[in-house]
Amino acid sequence: MNYSKNLFVILSLLVFISCTAHSENDDSLLWKVSGNGLEKPSYLFGTHHLTPVSFLDSVSGLHNAFENTDQTVGELDMSNMAEMQMELMGHSQLPEGVTYDSLLSPEEITQLDSTLKSLLSIGLEQLATLKPAMLSNLISVTFYQKHYPAISNETNIDQYFQSEAINRNRPVIGLESTEDQIYVLLNSQTIERQAEMLICMVQNPDLLKEQMDELQEAYHSQDINALYELSIKETPDDPCPSTEEEKNALNRDRNTKWLEKLPSIMADKPSFIAVGCLHLPGEVGLIEGLRKQGYNVEPVS
């Protein structure tokens, strides 16, 4: 099983619930960053890690923006997938002495096993050493690919931009390390909390499908405001609510760290910055964050 291939795309599903404050922005996925001492503009693009590369042709001004920059910036430098896979596998295992028998009821174990066999064609017996968060991630990605099969075998958008940069002999910079992303995915919650969220997902597949459909529609409409509204949407009867701490770990905390790094990166070279679309909007998003630092951040249309 290729865990490293799933490491990056998993974040697009997890970050779906991660924004926490409202800020109106013009509808666009592509933003020009200028001023504040920059000699040349940089560009900020919101990606959906499970959308095919062919979608990029529908984004006005995107290819020109990419060509007019000298380096590419992503959430993660994806150049060494083999090393990433080794690190991910090392953190994906349950702690010694912890089993699913101690985390779930017999009925819940049966439900989980059935879901795994349906989606992955292998059951809990083969996957019982993996942390619940890893199983949640694998279920999410596989569920998405099942309902949107056109994307399953394509290079994702983030990989595309980095590959194109390498083809042009441009630097590729990651805003965070593999360890940073692994922490968010696999280590930021207790094992017990991971198990709670895993079984809730298994028991509510219709909710997962509804969220994916809404996210897919908003992204393909290039409607960043709709994406933001989805990210802060609260359903009173939501069976699987995330805590504020969990939401902050996915988005706010990461954006804060990125905003510390981006000024020097953009000052060094005009940059094409491609990160998950839900990191852009909101009071804690990159658009408002860069504006507060004195940059002009304008939609490209």
TAURVEN-V875727 format. One record per residue. N is the residue number from 1. SS is DSSP state (helix for helix, strand for strand, loop for the rest). OMEGA is omega in whole degrees, -180 to 180 (NA if undefined). Layout:
N|SS|OMEGA / N|SS|OMEGA
This chain:
1|loop|-175 / 2|loop|-179 / 3|helix|-176 / 4|helix|177 / 5|helix|-178 / 6|helix|-173 / 7|helix|-174 / 8|helix|-177 / 9|helix|178 / 10|helix|-175 / 11|helix|180 / 12|helix|178 / 13|helix|-178 / 14|helix|-176 / 15|helix|180 / 16|helix|-176 / 17|helix|-163 / 18|loop|-178 / 19|loop|-174 / 20|loop|-179 / 21|loop|-171 / 22|loop|171 / 23|loop|-179 / 24|loop|175 / 25|loop|174 / 26|loop|-178 / 27|loop|176 / 28|loop|172 / 29|loop|-176 / 30|strand|-175 / 31|strand|178 / 32|strand|-179 / 33|strand|-177 / 34|strand|179 / 35|loop|178 / 36|loop|177 / 37|loop|179 / 38|loop|177 / 39|loop|178 / 40|loop|-178 / 41|loop|167 / 42|strand|-178 / 43|strand|179 / 44|strand|-178 / 45|strand|178 / 46|strand|-178 / 47|strand|169 / 48|loop|-168 / 49|loop|179 / 50|loop|175 / 51|loop|-177 / 52|strand|-178 / 53|helix|-179 / 54|helix|179 / 55|helix|-174 / 56|helix|180 / 57|helix|-179 / 58|helix|-178 / 59|loop|-177 / 60|loop|176 / 61|loop|-173 / 62|helix|-175 / 63|helix|176 / 64|helix|179 / 65|helix|-180 / 66|helix|-178 / 67|helix|-177 / 68|loop|176 / 69|loop|-175 / 70|loop|175 / 71|strand|-178 / 72|strand|-178 / 73|strand|178 / 74|strand|176 / 75|loop|-173 / 76|loop|171 / 77|loop|-172 / 78|loop|-173 / 79|loop|-178 / 80|loop|-176 / 81|helix|-179 / 82|helix|178 / 83|helix|178 / 84|helix|-178 / 85|helix|180 / 86|helix|180 / 87|helix|-179 / 88|helix|-180 / 89|helix|-180 / 90|helix|-178 / 91|helix|-173 / 92|loop|-175 / 93|strand|174 / 94|loop|174 / 95|loop|180 / 96|loop|178 / 97|loop|179 / 98|loop|179 / 99|loop|178 / 100|helix|175 / 101|helix|-180 / 102|helix|-176 / 103|helix|-173 / 104|loop|175 / 105|loop|177 / 106|helix|179 / 107|helix|179 / 108|helix|177 / 109|helix|178 / 110|helix|179 / 111|helix|-180 / 112|helix|180 / 113|helix|179 / 114|helix|179 / 115|helix|180 / 116|helix|-180 / 117|helix|-179 / 118|helix|-175 / 119|helix|-172 / 120|helix|-179 / 121|loop|171 / 122|loop|-173 / 123|loop|-177 / 124|helix|179 / 125|helix|-179 / 126|helix|-173 / 127|helix|-171 / 128|loop|179 / 129|loop|-177 / 130|strand|177 / 131|loop|177 / 132|helix|-180 / 133|helix|177 / 134|helix|177 / 135|helix|177 / 136|helix|-179 / 137|helix|180 / 138|helix|178 / 139|helix|-179 / 140|helix|-177 / 141|helix|-179 / 142|helix|177 / 143|helix|179 / 144|helix|-178 / 145|helix|177 / 146|helix|-177 / 147|helix|175 / 148|loop|-172 / 149|helix|-177 / 150|helix|-176 / 151|helix|-165 / 152|loop|-173 / 153|loop|-180 / 154|loop|170 / 155|loop|179 / 156|strand|-173 / 157|helix|-178 / 158|helix|177 / 159|helix|-179 / 160|helix|-178 / 161|helix|180 / 162|helix|177 / 163|helix|179 / 164|helix|177 / 165|helix|179 / 166|helix|178 / 167|helix|179 / 168|loop|-179 / 169|loop|177 / 170|loop|176 / 171|strand|173 / 172|strand|-177 / 173|strand|174 / 174|strand|180 / 175|loop|177 / 176|loop|-177 / 177|loop|174 / 178|helix|-180 / 179|helix|179 / 180|helix|-178 / 181|helix|178 / 182|helix|178 / 183|helix|-180 / 184|helix|-174 / 185|helix|-165 / 186|helix|-171 / 187|helix|-176 / 188|loop|178 / 189|loop|173 / 190|loop|178 / 191|helix|180 / 192|helix|178 / 193|helix|176 / 194|helix|-180 / 195|helix|178 / 196|helix|-179 / 197|helix|178 / 198|helix|-176 / 199|helix|176 / 200|helix|176 / 201|helix|-179 / 202|helix|-176 / 203|helix|-177 / 204|loop|-178 / 205|helix|179 / 206|helix|178 / 207|helix|178 / 208|helix|179 / 209|helix|-180 / 210|helix|179 / 211|helix|180 / 212|helix|180 / 213|helix|-179 / 214|helix|179 / 215|helix|180 / 216|helix|-178 / 217|helix|-179 / 218|helix|-179 / 219|helix|-179 / 220|helix|173 / 221|loop|-178 / 222|loop|-175 / 223|loop|-175 / 224|helix|177 / 225|helix|177 / 226|helix|177 / 227|helix|179 / 228|helix|-180 / 229|helix|177 / 230|helix|-176 / 231|helix|-179 / 232|helix|-178 / 233|loop|178 / 234|loop|179 / 235|loop|-176 / 236|loop|-178 / 237|loop|178 / 238|loop|-178 / 239|loop|-174 / 240|loop|-177 / 241|loop|174 / 242|loop|176 / 243|loop|176 / 244|helix|179 / 245|helix|179 / 246|helix|178 / 247|helix|-179 / 248|helix|180 / 249|helix|-179 / 250|helix|-170 / 251|loop|-173 / 252|helix|-175 / 253|helix|180 / 254|helix|178 / 255|helix|180 / 256|helix|179 / 257|helix|-180 / 258|helix|-179 / 259|helix|174 / 260|helix|-175 / 261|helix|-171 / 262|helix|-179 / 263|helix|-180 / 264|helix|178 / 265|helix|-179 / 266|helix|178 / 267|helix|-180 / 268|helix|-180 / 269|loop|172 / 270|loop|-167 / 271|strand|170 / 272|strand|-173 / 273|strand|-176 / 274|strand|180 / 275|strand|-178 / 276|strand|-171 / 277|helix|-177 / 278|helix|171 / 279|helix|-175 / 280|loop|-171 / 281|loop|175 / 282|loop|179 / 283|loop|178 / 284|loop|-179 / 285|loop|-176 / 286|helix|-180 / 287|helix|-180 / 288|helix|179 / 289|helix|179 / 290|helix|177 / 291|helix|179 / 292|helix|177 / 293|loop|176 / 294|loop|-180 / 295|loop|168 / 296|strand|-180 / 297|strand|-172 / 298|strand|177 / 299|strand|175 / 300|loop|-179 / 301|loop|NA
